[in-house]
Amino acid sequence: MDKRFKTRLLYICAIVVLIVLGLVSRKAAFVPENVGDALWAMVMYCCWRIVLVRRLPYIAAVCALVTSFAVEFSQLIKCGWLVRVRSTTIGHLLLGQGFLWSDLIAYTVGIAAALLCTMAARKIMNSV
C-alpha cells in the first residue's frame, strides 16, 4: 500500500475519533467548552494534512490556523443566509455561532497539539 494512502487513512481515522470526542465533549458538563473548539481545530489540521500529505506538517498547521481564524471571524458577519445556515445543527458545528476571542486561543492550542503529535509520531516511525 502506498505510504501517502496510509497517511491519509490514518488522518481520516483521527478525524473520526476527534469528531466523536468533540461531540461527547459538548454533552459532558464537566468538559470546558474550549476543549471542543480545540478538537474542532485539530480536525481542520487533519483535513489539511490529508490535502497536503506531501508537504511538511507545519504548512498544514498554518493552513488550519488560517481556516480556523477565518471561520471564527466570519461569525462577525450577520447576513441572513449565513445566520440561517448557522442555525442548523451542521451549520452550528461547522461554522460556530458567535465570535469569541477565547476560541482563537483554543484553536491555536488544538493545532499546536496536533502538530506536536504529528512530529512525535514521525520521530517514532523514523526511529523504528
C-alpha positions in Angstrom: 0.0 0.0 0.0 1.2 3.5 -0.9 2.7 5.5 2.0 0.6 8.6 1.2 -2.5 6.5 1.1 -1.7 5.0 4.6 -1.0 8.5 5.9 -4.3 9.8 4.6 -6.1 6.8 6.0 -4.5 7.5 9.4 -5.7 11.1 9.3 -9.2 10.1 8.3 -9.3 7.7 11.3 -8.0 10.6 13.5 -10.8 12.8 12.2 -13.5 10.3 13.1 -12.0 9.9 16.6 -11.7 13.7 17.1 -15.3 14.3 15.9 -16.6 11.7 18.3 -14.6 13.3 21.1 -15.8 16.7 20.2 -19.5 15.7 20.2 -19.0 13.9 23.5 -17.3 17.0 24.9 -20.3 19.1 24.1 -22.6 16.7 26.1 -20.3 16.3 29.1 -20.9 19.2 31.5 -17.5 18.8 33.2 -15.6 19.4 30.0 -14.8 23.0 29.3 -16.3 24.3 26.1 -12.9 25.3 24.7 -11.9 21.7 24.6 -14.5 21.2 21.8 -13.1 24.2 20.0 -9.5 22.8 20.2 -10.7 19.4 18.9 -12.5 21.2 16.0 -9.2 22.9 15.1 -7.4 19.6 15.3 -9.9 18.2 12.7 -9.1 21.2 10.5 -5.4 20.3 10.9 -6.1 16.6 9.9 -8.1 17.8 6.9 -5.2 19.9 5.7 -2.8 17.1 6.3 -4.9 14.9 4.0 -4.7 17.5 1.3 -1.1 18.4 1.9 0.2 14.9 2.6 3.5 15.6 0.6 4.2 18.9 2.5 5.7 19.4 5.9 3.3 19.3 8.8 3.8 22.9 9.8 2.3 24.0 6.5 -0.9 22.2 7.3 -0.8 23.7 10.7 -0.6 27.2 9.3 -3.4 26.5 6.8 -5.6 25.0 9.7 -4.9 28.1 11.8 -5.9 30.4 8.9 -9.0 28.4 8.2 -10.0 28.3 11.9 -9.4 32.0 12.4 -11.4 32.8 9.2 -14.3 30.7 10.3 -14.2 32.5 13.7 -14.0 36.0 12.2 -16.8 35.1 9.8 -19.1 34.8 12.8 -19.0 38.6 12.9 -20.8 38.6 9.6 -24.6 38.7 10.2 -26.1 38.4 6.7 -29.4 36.5 6.7 -28.5 33.3 4.8 -25.4 32.8 6.9 -27.3 33.2 10.1 -29.8 30.6 8.8 -27.0 28.2 7.9 -25.5 28.6 11.4 -28.9 28.0 13.0 -28.9 24.4 11.6 -27.1 21.7 13.6 -24.5 21.0 11.0 -24.0 24.7 10.3 -23.5 25.4 14.0 -21.0 22.5 14.3 -19.0 23.6 11.3 -19.3 27.4 11.5 -20.0 28.2 15.1 -22.4 30.7 16.5 -20.8 33.7 17.9 -17.3 35.3 17.8 -15.2 34.7 20.9 -11.5 35.7 21.4 -11.0 32.7 23.6 -11.9 30.4 20.6 -8.8 31.8 18.8 -6.7 30.6 21.7 -8.4 27.2 21.8 -7.8 26.8 18.0 -4.1 27.7 18.4 -3.7 25.2 21.3 -5.5 22.4 19.4 -3.5 22.9 16.2 -0.2 23.1 18.2 -1.2 19.8 20.0 -2.0 18.1 16.7 1.3 19.3 15.2 3.2 18.1 18.2 1.5 14.7 17.9 2.4 14.5 14.2 6.0 15.4 14.9 6.3 12.9 17.7 4.7 10.1 15.6 7.1 10.9 12.7 10.1 10.8 15.1 8.9 7.4 16.4 8.2 6.0 13.0 11.6 7.1 11.7 13.4 5.5 14.6 11.8 2.1 14.1 
